């Protein structure tokens, strides 16, 4: 390997690895070995549930061989990535971070992961997450908390939350354990962890990426997307991950745009909407100041700025925490100890006892909480009062966005109401934890594309994220605005290595 050190290779972006490998600056194996070494040395972060160094090397060797033979290379040849452990991977344990699925080895590959491997990407391992993707801090995993690589300034050594549910993905990318990773976003699970760890991530329009082979949480909300250090890297991965899949009834039968080739930070002719409802009383002053800077950056990129109203915003969180648990209670009914996964069979137990024992032992407290909320709101006496009402509110929220997009092309908001917090700080209060999703949930309910990019650091030296929300199917404008912010924010901060 000429002139490149392993440490430098693991600092490269997806685009730099792809292009450098093609130019012959280094081999795919050099890259895979560098990231494998970083993964092996970072046990303290607990970002991976399963490490698969052999899979990464296998894909790298195939890429090197194809390049030497002059065979056309896949778009991700030479690029190793992390895979959130919610995506089924053939022959590799898939747990959704739950005891319920511990030891489950799928005999098939999820559509999204299959597309990534077919494009030449290699797998560094399966990334930790909140159990069944339920959580905003990565504290609900059966396999232990993921730790953020970041620390607060001033000698504060508290372990910080990497965000959730894709906390293993965000922590691993920020710590240079992988150049990119998959995430899933149901109410903010790509965007909020990206904001907490100073990386970028995009939730595409609902239906852009197939949900087939992804362990289900809330089926009308779940959407896969990429997480990486740059906007360009997200565009590269999303192009591979997106596309129609006949195995998913909610998959959109539309061609995949060339998002990377069309990237442009010139926003002349575009109008940015600033939703006034996203500036609640008591909004953190540093978040507010960063938002103002973001507005100035988009103006600098040529955009016009208008204030818009999304009047039903205040109902988004309550509606989400009725709809998502309702769908979860339905989806998680299949984990009953009969067909697959955990089975607890007490002596002399009947079928009902087996169900109860299996579910009591297999699910963690947050998953049980959401199943019980969901079962309650779907029960005969409360269905109309809660679930039907929440669906009506969801329609009103989607309508708010439609009306706003008559006045503008995209919306700019903060991603999260605060920087990362210490693990344990909000664990005792589920409502305080749920408020982490206040800015991300509305776009999820409406199925819109939304992205988080780093906007700067707070006074404690922790990353803060800016969120761009686009119109349905307009990922291009979201990515372009993300690029404009990225260029102007000039965010290069990274966590000091302690792990």
N, C-alpha and C positions, 0 to 999 in steps of 0.2 A: 504494500500500500504506500504510494508515494506521497510524502509530505502531509499526510493526514493522520492525526492522532485519534484514537477511539473516542476520547472525550469530545473532540471537535465534531466527530460524526454524529454524536447524540445531541448536539446543539442544532443540527440542521432541521429545516422544515420539511414537510412532505415534498413540496415542489423542488427544494434543493437536493433532496435525496434522489428523487426521480430523475432530475436533469443531470446531476453529477454522476450517477450510475451509468446513464446513457452515454455521457461524454467520456467515460472510462477513467474518471478521477479516482474511483475506488470501486471495490466489488460489493455486490449485494451481501456476500457473506461477512465482509468487514462490518457493514452496518448492523446486521443481525447480531453479530457477536458483541458489538458495542452496547446495543440495547439489552441483550440478554444479561450482560455483566451488570448493567445498572439495575435491572429488575432484581437480580439475585442479591445485590448489595443493599436493597431498600426495604428489607422486611419490616423495619420500624414503622413504615407508612401503612402497612397492611392493605395495600391497594389491590393486590391480586388474591383471588381465592385459589386458582390453579395457575401454575406457571407452565408454559409449553415451549421451552427453548428449542426443542427438536423440531417443532412445527415451523418456527421462525427460520431455522437453518435449512430445513427442507425446501421451503419456498425460495429462500435466497439462492440455494444451489441450483434450483430449477431456473431462476432468473439469469444467473451467471452462465449456465449452460446454453440457454436460449440466445443470450447476447453473443456468446462465442460462436454459435452456429449461424448467426445472422437471421434467426427466426424473429418475426414481428413480436414485440414485447407488449404485454398488457399495460394499461394506463397506470397501474400501481406496482409494476414489476420492481423489485428491489426495496419496497417499502414495508417494514414490519409495523403492525398496529396492535392495539389492545382491543379486546372484545368484551363488552359489558356482559356479565353472566346472567343476562335475561334472554340472550339469543341462543337458541339450541345449536350446538356444534356437534356434528357427527363424531362419535367415538371419544368425545371429551366431556367430562362431567359438567352438567348445567344445573344450577341449584336455585336461581333467583334469590340467593343469599338466605335461603330458608332451610331449617332442619327437615321440613316436609319433603324437600327434593334432594336432600343430601345423598350422594351416591347414584343419582339418576344420570345415566349416560345415553343420550339420544342416539337413535339409529338413523337419524336424518339431519339435514342442515337447514337452518332458517334461510329464507330467501335472501335477506340482506347480507348475511355473512357469506352465503354461497356466491353472491355477486362479487363481493370483495376478494374472496380467494380466487375466483375465476379471472379477476383483473390483475392477479399476480401478487396481491398483498400476502404477507405472512403473519401468523398469529403468535404474539409474545405470551399470551395467556388470557384467562378469564378474569375480568375485573369485578371487584367487590362493589356492593350497592346496598341501599336500604332494602330490607326484606320485601320481596314481591314489588319492589320499586315504590314502597310506601314510606315516605319520609323526606325531610328537607335538610338533614344534617349527617346522614350516613351513620346513625347511631342505632339503627334497628336491625342490622345484619346479624344473623346467627353466628357468623364467622368473625365477629368483632368489629369495632369501629375502624373506619378509615381515618387516617390522620392527614391533615393538610400539611404540605411542606412549608407553608408560611408560618411565621411567628409575629406576634405584636412587637412593636418597638419598645425601647426602654427596659430591656432585660426581662420582659414578661415571658415566661417559658411555658405558658399554658398550651395544651394541645388544642388546636383549632379545628372546627368543622370544615370539610372540603365542599360542603353543600350536598344536596341530595336530590333525587336518588342516585344520580350518576357520579357519586363521589369518588369511587375508585378510578373512573375515567379522568376526572378533572385533576385529582391528585397526581396520577401517573404522568399526565401530560406536563403539568407544571413542574414536576420533579425530573423531567427528561427521561422517564422510564419507557416512554413510547412517543413517537412524533404526533400521533393522532389516535383516536379511539372512537368506537361507536357509543352512542348514548340513546336513551329513550326519554321522551318528554310527554307526560300526561297532564301536568299542571305547572311545569317549569323545571323539570328534572334534567334538562340539558342546560338551560339558560342560567338558572341560579347557581349551580356548581361552577359554571364557566366564570361567572362574575366573582365568586368567592376566591378563585385561584388565579385570576389574571390571564385567562385564556378566552378563546372564542368558541361559540357553538351555535348551531342553527336548528330550530325545529321547522321542518318544511310544512307546507300545506297538508292538512289531514288527507291521507290517501296517496301521497307522493311515493312513500316507501311502503313496501308490503309489510303487513304485521304477521305474515305466516311464519310460524316457528319462533315467535317471540312470546315468552310466558306472559299471559294476559293479566292486566290489572283492571283498567277501565276501557273497554273496547272502542267506545265512541270518542275517546280522547287520546289513547296511546299512539305515539308516532315516533319512529326511529329517526335519528339524525346524527351528523358527525360532530365531533369536538376536536379542536386542534389549536395551534398557537396563532395561526393567521387566517384571515378571511379567505385568501386564495386556497389554502389547504382545505378549508371547509367546502369550497366550491368543487375542488377536485374530487373529494370523497363523495359528496352528495350526488354528483353526476353518475358515479358508479352504483351507489346505493338505491337510487330512485328508479322507477319504472313499473310498468303494469305487471301484475301477477294474477293469473286466473284463480289461484288458490286462495286469494283474499277478496271477499265480496265487496270490501270498501276501497279496493285499490283503483286508482284513477287510470283509465285507459287513454293515456296521453303521451306524446313523445317527450323525451327528456331533453330540456334545453341545454345548449352548450354554455353553462354558467361561467366556467373559467375563461373561455375565449371572449366572452362578452363583458368581462369585468371592466368597469370604468368608474373612477371616483369623481367624474364630472357630473354634477347634479343640476346643471343649468336646465331650466324648464320644469324642474320637479318642485313640488310643494310639500313641506313637512308640517304635519299637524302636531300640536302640543295639547294633549288632552288635559283640560283644567282639573278634572276629577282625580288625576293622578298626583295632585299636589295637596294631600290631605293636611289638616292642621297637625303641627308637630312633626312634619317631615324632617328627618335628620338634615341639619344645615349643610353638612359636607356632601350629602347626596344631592341636595338642591343646587349647590354651587357647581357640582360636576355636570348636572343636567343643563345648567345655563351655559357652561363651556361647550357642551355637546351641540347645543342650538347654534352657538357662534361658529363652531367648526363646520356645521352643515351649511350655514349661510356663506361661509368662506368658500365652500365647494360649489357655490352657485345656486343653492336652493332658496326658495321663498319660504317664509315661516308664517303659519296662521294658528290661532287658537281654535281648538275644536272641542265639542262636548260629547262625552260618552256617558249620558245621564244614569244608566243602570249599573255603572261600575261598582257601586257600593254593594250590590246584590250578588256580584260574581263569586266571591269567596263562599258565602253560604250556599249558593246554588251548586258550586263545584263540590262542596263537602256533603252534599246529598247525592248528587249524580254519581260521582266517582265511587263512593263506598257502596252504593246500590249495585253498580255494575261489578264491583269487586266481590260482593257477597254472592252474586250469581256465578261469576267466573271461578271463584275459589271453592264452590260447592263440589267440584270434581275431585278435590283432594280428600277422599273419604277412607283411604286405606284399602280399597277394594282392588283397583286396577294397577296403580303404580305409586311410587313414592313411599313415604313413611307408613308403617302399619304398627299400631299398638294394640295387642290383643290380650287383655287381662284374662287370668284363669277363669274358665266358666262363663266368659262374656258372650253375650248375644251380639247381633248385628249393630243395634243402636249403641251398645256399650263400646263396640270397636270404633264406630264413627266418633263418639265423644272422646275416647281416650286418644285416638290418632290425632284429632284436630287440636285437643288440648296440649299434646306434647309437640306437635309439628309446627304450629303457628306461634309467632312471637306476640307480645302484648299489643303493639301498634296494629298489626294485621288483625288480631282478634277485635280490637276496638272498632276498626273500620268495617269488619264483617257484621258486627252487632248493630252498628249505626245503619248499615245498608239493609240488613234484614228487617230492621224496625221500619225504615221509611218505605219499604216495599210491602209491608204487612197490610192485611185487608183494611183495617180501620184507619190507616195513616197514609195510604198510597196517594190519594187525591190531595190531601193536605200538604204533603211534602214533595213526593217525587213528581207528580203532575205539575205542581206549582214551579218546581225547580226547572223543569223542561220548558215551561212558558217563559221563565226569566231568561233561560239560555237563548231562546229565540229573540227576545228583546235585546239582549247583549249583541247578538250577531247583527241585528238590525241597526243598532247604534253604530257599529263599525261600517256597515254599508253606507249609511248617511254621511259619516265622517269622510269616507273615501270619495264621496262626490266633491269634497272640497280640497282634498289633498291626496298625495301618492303614497305617503308613508307616515308613520307616527314615531315620535321619539319619546321615550320614557326612561326612568331608571330601571334596572333589572330587578334589584332587591332593595328592601327598605333599610338595609344596613350592610356593613362589611361582615366578614365572617365573625362568628362568636366562638367562645370556648366550648368544647364538648362538655355536656352536662348542664350548661347554662340555662337551656330552655326545655330540658327533657321532662321536668316535672309539670310543665304547663303546655298541654297539647295545643291550646288556642294560640299561645305566643308562637309556637312552632309553625302552625298553619298560616300565620300572618306573613311568613317568609314568602308566600306565594301570591301576595296581594297584587303585584304588578304583572305577574306572568300568567295567572289563571285566565283572565278575560280572553286573550288570544287563543288559548287552548279550547275554551268553550266554543269559540267561533270558528275553530279549525284553521286559523290563519298562520302564514309563515312568520316567524319571529326569531330574532338573533340577538345574542349578547356579545358585545365586544368590550375590551378593557377601556375604561375612561380615565384611569389615574389611580393614585393611592390616597388613602385617608391619612389623618394625622398620625395614626399608629403604624403607618407603612403597609397597610393591607389594601389589596386591590378592590376597586369599585367598578361595576359594569354599567354600560349603557345598553338599553334595549331598543331595537328597531322592529316595528310591526308593519307588515306589508299587506296588500290586498291578496285575496285568494289567488294562488298560482303565480304570484309575482315575486318569486324568490330572487329574481335578478335585481330588482330595485333594492330589496333588503340587503343583498350582498354588496351592491354598489355603494349604498349609504354606509354599510359597515366598513368598506374599504376607505371611504372618505374620512370616517372617524379615526380609523386605524392610522392613516397617514398623518393626520393632524395631532392625534394624541401622542404619537411617538412612544408608545408604551414598551419599554425594554426591561422593566424591573423583573427580577426573579428572586425566588426565595433563597436565602443563604443556606448552604448545605449543612444540616445537622444530623441527618439520618444515616 
